[in-house]
Amino acid sequence: MPRNSPQPPPSATINRAEATWRNTTARPGRGLLTAHQMPVPHITSPDDPALKQLCGRLKKLSGELDQSGKWPVEQLRLCGEYGVFEWFLDPAWGGQAWTDEQVVRGYLELSAACLTTTFILTQRTGACRRIEGCPNEPLKSHTLPQLARGETFATVGISHLTTSRRHLQNPVLTAERTSVGYRLDGYSPWVTGGQAADLIVVGATVTKDAHPSGEQILVALPTGLSGVTVQPPANLVGLTASHTGSVQLQAVKVADEQLIAGPVENVMASGLGAGTGGHETSTLAMGLARAAIDYLDSEAARRADLKIPLEAFRSEHHLMTDDLLALANGQEVCTKESLRQRANSLALRASQAALTAAKGTGYVVGHPAGRWCREALFFLVWSCPQPVASANLCELAGIDYLP
């Protein structure tokens, strides 16, 4: 996320007791059926026809979601119904343990249908995987079965340990050791769905005598603890319905029972789901690009001038998908950073091509081409390592990137 974005004023807080998501059975991801609804089949592979069915329903809802900016309760309920939350967890916790390749293929389909919902899923999945990969067995037993069933919602607040706020001299979120755990003070600048979360996987820098020790921890932070304040979400250029914003922590006491990892140096490099240079972001960028390319395809059926550009976009997307799936299978056909830069570029160019094809109609609020253009900008700032950002800048400047 952008490094110099202003923080919301501390007074602009959300009264959690009055939040509607706490008072409805349509709790994010809960996936409950009403009396008039028929059960739907759980998706058990990327080739399952039910995945196409789910994506069709998400696509129909995507335009209204973008315009309203409301938290996607219905979309997450559908994901719960179709068993999407099970993809990422081991059968011991009620999951399906999809392979990396299967997850990538699933994400490609979902992000082409609704980028906002899929982005939220990546944050939820990131929290699940961090918990699943930790040695804290009681924590896993208590949280993971509920998450697999969609009964609770978890998210992450870790960007300040990886790409965001790293330029600041002092850590934005600190952890001071107590007799029974840690005291957390500061804020996590970018948390998706904080208002809906039961747990936030939060990273903090350990301090000793008020000085950073060089070590960090990850904890599963219950959002109901005293001192946790979820700020109103930021009004973003795109994906506003992801309800991404900061979470303030003031003298929050977290017990050792909530510890996921640490204290160690570079805690993000430890455990399952470690590292920040993965291919999830590339996958979602390519899903968005495919949505725009599919639109070009539909227009090219009656416009000969679009056929040559469409063929070029299709070919590029196909080759890039091959590289993405190869990386997911452990084949180092290219670096994750180079794939990310290529995916960013394709998402930007394909979405703008869709807008060009749509002409003035695409510039009217509510047309998907305009939304795709705004959403493509997200990949310039979401978890974007400096080499990728530099390569993007060089492309925009029309010069070669020299690492």
C-alpha positions, 0 to 999 in steps of 0.5 A: 500500500502507499507509504505516505497515506495519511492515517485516519484520526483516532476519534473516527472509530467504529462502534463494534457493538452497532456493526450490522455484521455482528447481528445477522446470520449473513456473517462474512463467510458464514455460508448459512442457507435460508429456508428457500435456498437449495444446497449447492455442491462444494467445489472439489477441484478447479475443473469442477463445474460448480466453480464456473457456477460460483464465478457467474454469481460473483460476476453478476454482483461485482458491479453493484459491489464496486459502486456501493462499497459495502462489505461483500457479505453475500459474496463471502456467504457464497464462497462458504456455501461452495466450500472455497474456504476448505481449499487452503486447509488440511483435512485434519481441520476440515479442509481439502488441502488443494495443491499450489497449482490448484489454488492458483487455477481457482484464484484465476477464475475467482479474480476474473469474476470479482477481484474484490472478493478474491483479494479478501480471500487472499487475506483470509487465507494468509491468516489461516495458513500462518495459523496452520503452519505454527507449532501452537496446536491448541490455537490451531485446534481452536480456530482452524475448524471454524475457519474451514467451515466459514463460521469465523473470519480472520485477516492479516495485519503484517504489511508493516513488516514487509513493504509498508511503513518500512522507511520509518525510523521507529516500528509502527507496532511494538510488543513488550514482554509481560509475565503472561504474553505481550503488550501491543502498542501502535497500529497496523496500517493496512488491514482488510476486513478489520470490522468483520474479523474475529482474529487478525494475524498481526506482526509486531517488533519486540522492544526491550526497555522501550528500544527495538530488539531486532526480533519480531512476533506474530500473534492471532489477535482477537479483535474483541480485546480491550484496546483494539480499535478498528478505524473506518476503512479508507476510500480507495481508488478501487476495491473500496468494498474490501474495507481496508484500513488501519487498526489501532492497538493501545496497551493490548494484552495478548496471552502466550496462547495466541502466539503464532511465531517468534520472537525471532528476527524476520518473523515473516520468513518463518513457518508455512506461508512464509515470505512476501514474494509469492505469486498470489498477487501475480495470479490476481493481476492475471485474473483481472487481465483475463476479464478485460481480455474476455471483454475484448473477445466479446467485442471483437466478434463484431469489430474487426479492428480488435482482432489483432490486439486481442490475439496478442493479448491472448497469446501473452496471457497464455504464455504468462499463465504457463509460467505461473503454473510452472512456478506453482509446481516448483519449476523455476522458469522465471523469477517471481519478481519478473512474473509480477512485473509482467502481470502488473503490466498486462493488467494495466494494458489489458484493462485500458484496451478494454476501456478503449474498446468500450469507448465513452460508454466504458468511462461511465460509472458502472461499466466494468471497463472503467472498474478494471482500469481502477482495479489494475492500479491496485497492483502497483501498490499492493505488496509490491517489492522495490525491484518490481516497482522500479521495473514498473516505473521504467516501463511507464517512462519508456526506458529499459529496466536494469536491475 
